[in-house]
């Protein structure tokens, strides 16, 4: 309840404090200008942190293995997956939404998985980088393009499916 209301109230408190400092202190104008810049950067950083705060789909982080909970295909724009990141174990994580650029190859692999999910079969997806798609920058450091991967989907027997219980 207090997430968006609390954030709005805290912005107003910081804004009121800045306004009081600008109007009622005898500080040099340079110090006041520096404070305006610092608070503006704070608002900018917070504004771009809000999507992660509210749990909106992320395209920045792609897990290596994912227990797929739901699939939504918005052809020809994006593909959304909801699931548990199995790199950290299912018991300690909450489901996360992941956003991917639409591709027909990814769409085809997810159509069958979507049908199985609707029937109640647990599915695990593994993101495998394509060979020779990484760009070498310096020794030991590589950068991957976010859409250069294969998604391999496994049927998981229900007895082996992660349950989230300890």
Buried (B, 14 or more C-beta within 10 A) or exposed (E): EEEEEEEEEEBEEBEEEBEEBBEEEEEEEEEBEEBEEEBEEEEEEBEEEEEEEEEEBEEEEBBEBBBBBEBBBEEEEBBBBBBBBBEEEBEEBEBBBBBBEBEEEBBEBBEEBBEBBEEEBBBBBBBEBEEEEEEEEEEEEEEEEEBEBEBEBEEBEEEEBBEBEE
